[in-house]
Amino acid sequence: MDGAPPFPPNGPQSTPGRGAPSNHVPLRFGLSERVDDPDWLDERETIDGARGRPRTTVTVDHARTIINRITSPDIPLDQSINMYRGCEHGCIYCYARPSHARYDLSPGLDFETHLFAKPDAAVLLRAELARPSYVMRPIAIGTNTDPYQPIERDWRLTRQIIELLSETGHPLFITTKSDRIVRDIDLLADMARRRLVHVILSVTTLDPALARKLEPRAPRPAKRLAAIAALSAAGVPTQVNVAPIIPAITDHEIEHIIAEAAAAGACRAGYTIIRLPHEVAALFREWLAVHFPDRASKVMAIIRDLRGGRDYDPRYFKRMHGGGIWGDLIRTRFNRARRIYGLGHRGYDIDLTAFVPPERGGQMRLL
């Protein structure tokens, strides 16, 4: 995806309230040239014509299974659950955007407006946990799209999953950038007392104006820090992820984010550097042209240096943190800040012995 982005005919423009400037991105699957589906057009305002505000639509996804197997060696977990496809937060840098291309939907605006929900997620999970062949391993939620994106307020699928994992004593890791997680602090605090949960809260920037450009429908940074404080006060072990670090845009905030998270009670810190797989590279270039035309070439030059001369390096153990001089510099700064503020690289204190499978057929266990 190297090279100039496929800007719309009138040049790159922003879309009010959304992260991706447009749907103008080449797809790897299906249609050689994207054509809007009339069914979708019935549900939203004009996007590329009058530059209106595209509406969010949610389609029911009747999945057959719910547990995904993680095979990446640079992720310390091997099971995940995604209750939603697409994410309304609209983070321009989201590495999950390309997944929408498999359904002939654009990783651009479609990814953040055409969402899919799996209302049977908890039922499916109960059935999978009850199988005699099930081998217990910690489950991660939020590894693809955010489990606490705005539609969770009404669908409550994440809470249903947490309720089931709490009931069965199953260990859980949650990654989010939303303070909506505080809604479930009753469940999480109880699981924390049993050493069954660890929360990872992502903070990209402390600048609310920049956050609105990068991740327009995610909670502002102050709310995320408040969520870290609330979770920590309730005894829920909470890690801050400085993620993603974007050279020449957010990298100057590394130390400040770690300091604020430590003051809020975070117990650990991690980081990733921006990843631009597949269609994300073209979308990010278009976003740079809209919001940072003065430094777009500089940002991409540093990213390419981090990625061995390409927009993206997909190799395991390279894709998260990059390499080269810039990768070494960011890693040194991050590790120094982590030591200064006491967020050392401690192990996860998780109980792997408490799991008791649910009764098959969905019946509750007699106590």
LUMVODO-98165 format. One line per field, with one value per residue (C-alpha): residue number from 1; x, y, z. Coordinates in nm, 2 decimals, always signed. Example, Ala and Ser with C-alpha at 12.3 -4.5 7.8 and 13.67 -1.06 7.14 Angstrom:
<atoms>
num (1; 2)
east (+1.23; +1.37)
north (-0.45; -0.11)
up (+0.78; +0.71)
</atoms>
This chain:
<atoms>
num (1; 2; 3; 4; 5; 6; 7; 8; 9; 10; 11; 12; 13; 14; 15; 16; 17; 18; 19; 20; 21; 22; 23; 24; 25; 26; 27; 28; 29; 30; 31; 32; 33; 34; 35; 36; 37; 38; 39; 40; 41; 42; 43; 44; 45; 46; 47; 48; 49; 50; 51; 52; 53; 54; 55; 56; 57; 58; 59; 60; 61; 62; 63; 64; 65; 66; 67; 68; 69; 70; 71; 72; 73; 74; 75; 76; 77; 78; 79; 80; 81; 82; 83; 84; 85; 86; 87; 88; 89; 90; 91; 92; 93; 94; 95; 96; 97; 98; 99; 100; 101; 102; 103; 104; 105; 106; 107; 108; 109; 110; 111; 112; 113; 114; 115; 116; 117; 118; 119; 120; 121; 122; 123; 124; 125; 126; 127; 128; 129; 130; 131; 132; 133; 134; 135; 136; 137; 138; 139; 140; 141; 142; 143; 144; 145; 146; 147; 148; 149; 150; 151; 152; 153; 154; 155; 156; 157; 158; 159; 160; 161; 162; 163; 164; 165; 166; 167; 168; 169; 170; 171; 172; 173; 174; 175; 176; 177; 178; 179; 180; 181; 182; 183; 184; 185; 186; 187; 188; 189; 190; 191; 192; 193; 194; 195; 196; 197; 198; 199; 200; 201; 202; 203; 204; 205; 206; 207; 208; 209; 210; 211; 212; 213; 214; 215; 216; 217; 218; 219; 220; 221; 222; 223; 224; 225; 226; 227; 228; 229; 230; 231; 232; 233; 234; 235; 236; 237; 238; 239; 240; 241; 242; 243; 244; 245; 246; 247; 248; 249; 250; 251; 252; 253; 254; 255; 256; 257; 258; 259; 260; 261; 262; 263; 264; 265; 266; 267; 268; 269; 270; 271; 272; 273; 274; 275; 276; 277; 278; 279; 280; 281; 282; 283; 284; 285; 286; 287; 288; 289; 290; 291; 292; 293; 294; 295; 296; 297; 298; 299; 300; 301; 302; 303; 304; 305; 306; 307; 308; 309; 310; 311; 312; 313; 314; 315; 316; 317; 318; 319; 320; 321; 322; 323; 324; 325; 326; 327; 328; 329; 330; 331; 332; 333; 334; 335; 336; 337; 338; 339; 340; 341; 342; 343; 344; 345; 346; 347; 348; 349; 350; 351; 352; 353; 354; 355; 356; 357; 358; 359; 360; 361; 362; 363; 364; 365; 366; 367)
east (+0.00; +0.30; +0.26; +0.01; -0.34; -0.64; -0.79; -1.15; -1.20; -1.22; -0.91; -0.89; -1.16; -1.27; -1.60; -1.77; -1.76; -1.57; -1.21; -1.16; -1.19; -1.37; -1.43; -1.18; -0.94; -0.85; -0.98; -0.80; -1.12; -1.43; -1.52; -1.24; -1.42; -1.64; -2.01; -2.24; -2.51; -2.86; -2.96; -2.69; -2.77; -3.13; -2.98; -2.74; -2.69; -2.48; -2.11; -1.91; -2.16; -2.27; -2.02; -2.30; -2.27; -2.29; -2.52; -2.42; -2.61; -2.59; -2.65; -2.71; -2.43; -2.55; -2.21; -2.16; -1.87; -1.73; -1.38; -1.10; -0.76; -0.47; -0.16; +0.06; +0.37; +0.41; +0.07; +0.09; -0.26; -0.41; -0.79; -1.00; -1.37; -1.50; -1.87; -1.86; -1.72; -1.63; -1.59; -1.76; -1.47; -1.33; -0.96; -0.78; -0.49; -0.69; -0.52; -0.85; -1.00; -0.89; -1.12; -1.42; -1.28; -1.35; -1.72; -1.70; -1.72; -1.46; -1.20; -1.27; -1.60; -1.78; -1.56; -1.69; -2.05; -2.15; -2.12; -2.21; -2.31; -2.33; -2.63; -2.58; -2.22; -2.28; -2.49; -2.22; -1.95; -2.15; -2.17; -1.80; -1.69; -1.91; -1.75; -1.55; -1.28; -1.24; -0.90; -0.90; -0.67; -0.72; -0.96; -0.89; -1.16; -1.08; -0.79; -0.97; -1.25; -1.33; -1.57; -1.69; -1.76; -2.07; -2.32; -2.23; -2.45; -2.75; -2.64; -2.46; -2.28; -1.95; -2.12; -2.29; -1.96; -1.80; -2.09; -2.04; -1.67; -1.71; -1.97; -1.73; -1.41; -1.25; -0.96; -1.01; -0.80; -0.98; -0.84; -1.03; -1.00; -1.34; -1.43; -1.76; -1.58; -1.65; -2.01; -1.90; -1.68; -1.90; -1.82; -1.46; -1.39; -1.53; -1.32; -1.01; -1.05; -1.04; -0.74; -0.93; -0.91; -0.66; -0.76; -0.55; -0.66; -0.52; -0.42; -0.29; -0.26; -0.35; -0.45; -0.83; -0.82; -0.58; -0.78; -1.09; -0.90; -0.73; -1.02; -1.33; -1.59; -1.37; -1.39; -1.15; -0.82; -0.93; -1.21; -0.97; -0.74; -1.04; -1.14; -0.79; -0.83; -1.17; -1.06; -0.74; -0.93; -1.17; -0.87; -0.88; -0.52; -0.51; -0.23; -0.19; -0.10; +0.06; -0.08; -0.03; +0.27; +0.27; +0.60; +0.60; +0.24; +0.22; +0.57; +0.65; +0.38; +0.52; +0.66; +0.36; +0.11; +0.30; +0.33; -0.05; -0.14; +0.09; -0.07; -0.41; -0.30; -0.20; +0.02; +0.18; +0.26; +0.30; +0.33; +0.29; +0.40; +0.15; +0.08; -0.04; -0.14; -0.31; -0.57; -0.48; -0.17; -0.38; -0.64; -0.37; -0.20; -0.53; -0.59; -0.24; -0.32; -0.64; -0.51; -0.13; -0.03; +0.27; +0.44; +0.28; +0.60; +0.80; +0.56; +0.56; +0.94; +0.99; +0.73; +0.91; +1.24; +1.07; +0.94; +1.26; +1.17; +0.81; +0.48; +0.44; +0.65; +0.42; +0.69; +0.63; +0.82; +0.87; +0.52; +0.44; +0.75; +0.94; +1.31; +1.59; +1.71; +1.36; +1.25; +1.55; +1.49; +1.12; +1.19; +1.46; +1.24; +0.95; +1.15; +1.32; +0.98; +0.83; +1.12; +1.09; +0.72; +0.73; +0.54; +0.79; +0.74; +0.58; +0.41; +0.03; -0.11; -0.39; -0.55; -0.55; -0.71; -1.05; -1.24; -1.54; -1.72; -2.09; -2.35; -2.42; -2.75; -2.72; -2.85; -2.72; -2.52; -2.67; -2.47)
north (+0.00; +0.23; +0.55; +0.82; +0.77; +0.75; +1.08; +1.16; +1.38; +1.71; +1.63; +1.50; +1.63; +1.55; +1.38; +1.54; +1.33; +1.05; +0.93; +0.82; +1.10; +0.88; +0.53; +0.60; +0.32; +0.02; -0.31; -0.65; -0.85; -0.87; -0.56; -0.40; -0.07; -0.01; +0.05; +0.16; -0.09; +0.07; -0.11; +0.08; +0.41; +0.38; +0.39; +0.68; +1.03; +1.12; +1.07; +1.16; +1.41; +1.67; +1.56; +1.48; +1.30; +0.93; +0.74; +0.43; +0.11; -0.22; -0.56; -0.88; -1.13; -1.49; -1.64; -2.02; -1.99; -1.71; -1.81; -1.72; -1.88; -1.64; -1.78; -1.47; -1.54; -1.18; -1.18; -1.36; -1.50; -1.76; -1.71; -1.40; -1.30; -1.03; -0.94; -0.67; -0.62; -0.27; +0.01; +0.34; +0.50; +0.57; +0.56; +0.63; +0.41; +0.10; -0.21; -0.40; -0.18; -0.42; -0.69; -0.50; -0.55; -0.92; -0.83; -0.58; -0.30; -0.02; -0.02; +0.36; +0.51; +0.18; +0.03; +0.29; +0.32; -0.03; -0.23; -0.59; -0.73; -1.09; -1.11; -1.48; -1.43; -1.53; -1.83; -1.95; -1.90; -2.10; -2.39; -2.38; -2.36; -2.66; -2.89; -3.17; -3.09; -2.73; -2.65; -2.35; -2.06; -1.69; -1.51; -1.17; -0.93; -0.61; -0.74; -0.65; -0.40; -0.22; -0.41; -0.08; +0.11; +0.33; +0.06; -0.15; +0.09; -0.07; -0.42; -0.50; -0.80; -0.73; -0.73; -1.06; -1.22; -1.09; -1.22; -1.57; -1.57; -1.45; -1.72; -1.99; -1.85; -1.80; -1.56; -1.26; -0.98; -0.67; -0.41; -0.09; +0.29; +0.36; +0.47; +0.28; -0.01; +0.16; +0.05; -0.31; -0.23; -0.44; -0.75; -0.66; -0.58; -0.92; -1.10; -0.90; -1.02; -1.37; -1.28; -1.35; -1.02; -0.77; -0.45; -0.27; +0.09; +0.26; +0.63; +0.77; +1.14; +1.37; +1.65; +1.64; +1.83; +1.59; +1.30; +1.42; +1.40; +1.06; +0.88; +1.10; +0.89; +0.75; +0.90; +1.20; +1.13; +1.27; +1.02; +0.73; +0.85; +0.87; +0.52; +0.40; +0.57; +0.42; +0.07; +0.09; +0.22; -0.08; -0.32; -0.40; -0.43; -0.18; -0.13; +0.18; +0.12; +0.42; +0.31; +0.37; +0.60; +0.81; +0.97; +1.35; +1.36; +1.19; +1.06; +1.37; +1.26; +0.92; +1.04; +1.26; +0.98; +0.73; +0.99; +1.07; +0.70; +0.62; +0.90; +0.75; +0.42; +0.21; -0.09; -0.16; +0.02; -0.10; +0.05; -0.01; +0.19; +0.27; -0.02; +0.04; -0.30; -0.32; -0.05; +0.14; +0.29; +0.47; +0.58; +0.72; +0.91; +1.06; +1.16; +1.32; +1.52; +1.65; +1.72; +1.75; +1.85; +2.04; +1.73; +1.44; +1.35; +1.36; +1.13; +0.88; +0.90; +0.81; +0.53; +0.38; +0.40; +0.21; -0.05; -0.12; +0.11; +0.01; +0.14; -0.18; -0.47; -0.77; -0.99; -1.12; -0.94; -0.65; -0.53; -0.40; -0.19; -0.14; -0.12; +0.11; +0.42; +0.55; +0.22; +0.21; +0.57; +0.52; +0.19; +0.36; +0.66; +0.43; +0.20; +0.49; +0.66; +0.33; +0.29; +0.65; +0.62; +0.27; +0.08; -0.20; -0.50; -0.73; -1.06; -1.09; -1.23; -1.45; -1.76; -2.04; -2.30; -2.16; -2.24; -2.47; -2.55; -2.44; -2.71; -2.83; -2.71; -2.37; -2.48; -2.30; -2.49; -2.58; -2.44)
up (+0.00; -0.04; -0.25; -0.28; -0.14; -0.37; -0.27; -0.37; -0.68; -0.48; -0.27; +0.09; +0.32; +0.67; +0.75; +1.05; +1.36; +1.20; +1.18; +0.82; +0.57; +0.32; +0.18; -0.11; -0.05; -0.28; -0.16; -0.16; -0.18; -0.39; -0.59; -0.79; -0.75; -0.45; -0.53; -0.25; -0.16; -0.19; +0.13; +0.32; +0.14; +0.28; +0.63; +0.61; +0.50; +0.20; +0.27; -0.04; -0.19; +0.06; +0.32; +0.56; +0.89; +0.82; +1.06; +1.25; +1.16; +1.34; +1.17; +1.37; +1.31; +1.38; +1.45; +1.50; +1.74; +1.96; +2.08; +1.84; +1.85; +1.86; +1.69; +1.71; +1.92; +2.02; +2.20; +2.53; +2.50; +2.28; +2.30; +2.23; +2.19; +1.97; +2.02; +1.76; +1.41; +1.31; +1.57; +1.61; +1.79; +1.44; +1.53; +1.21; +1.30; +1.39; +1.26; +1.25; +0.97; +0.69; +0.83; +0.67; +0.32; +0.34; +0.34; +0.05; +0.29; +0.31; +0.59; +0.58; +0.69; +0.65; +0.93; +1.18; +1.06; +0.94; +1.26; +1.33; +1.67; +1.79; +2.03; +2.09; +2.21; +2.57; +2.47; +2.23; +2.49; +2.75; +2.51; +2.42; +2.78; +2.87; +2.61; +2.76; +2.51; +2.62; +2.75; +2.98; +2.88; +2.97; +2.73; +2.59; +2.48; +2.29; +2.08; +1.76; +1.81; +2.13; +2.36; +2.51; +2.20; +2.21; +2.10; +2.41; +2.60; +2.45; +2.35; +2.67; +2.51; +2.69; +3.03; +2.95; +2.86; +3.19; +3.39; +3.24; +3.29; +3.65; +3.71; +3.59; +3.75; +3.41; +3.38; +3.16; +3.00; +2.88; +2.64; +2.58; +2.54; +2.69; +3.04; +2.99; +3.15; +3.49; +3.44; +3.51; +3.80; +4.03; +3.83; +3.77; +4.14; +4.24; +3.98; +4.08; +4.44; +4.30; +4.08; +3.76; +3.56; +3.43; +3.25; +2.98; +2.91; +2.60; +2.61; +2.28; +2.37; +2.66; +2.41; +2.38; +2.05; +1.89; +2.04; +1.85; +1.53; +1.59; +1.76; +1.73; +1.91; +2.19; +2.53; +2.59; +2.76; +3.10; +3.11; +3.05; +3.32; +3.55; +3.46; +3.55; +3.89; +3.95; +3.86; +4.06; +4.36; +4.33; +4.34; +3.96; +3.83; +3.54; +3.29; +3.07; +2.71; +2.54; +2.21; +1.94; +1.95; +1.63; +1.54; +1.51; +1.63; +1.97; +2.06; +2.26; +2.51; +2.61; +2.95; +3.03; +2.96; +3.18; +3.46; +3.46; +3.44; +3.74; +3.94; +3.86; +4.00; +3.70; +3.80; +3.46; +3.13; +2.78; +2.43; +2.06; +1.76; +1.49; +1.25; +0.89; +0.75; +0.41; +0.36; +0.68; +0.51; +0.24; +0.50; +0.73; +0.44; +0.35; +0.72; +0.74; +0.42; +0.59; +0.94; +0.92; +0.57; +0.71; +0.84; +0.65; +0.46; +0.79; +0.97; +0.69; +0.66; +1.02; +1.00; +0.70; +0.89; +1.18; +0.93; +0.73; +0.45; +0.41; +0.54; +0.75; +0.86; +0.94; +1.10; +1.45; +1.72; +1.48; +1.40; +1.75; +1.83; +1.50; +1.47; +1.35; +1.53; +1.59; +1.74; +1.97; +2.08; +2.16; +2.35; +2.56; +2.64; +2.73; +2.96; +3.13; +3.20; +3.32; +3.58; +3.70; +3.77; +3.91; +3.64; +3.61; +3.39; +3.66; +3.58; +3.57; +3.89; +3.75; +3.90; +3.65; +3.88; +3.96; +3.64; +3.67; +3.34; +3.32; +3.31; +2.95; +2.81; +2.98; +3.32; +3.63; +3.88; +4.22; +4.51)
</atoms>
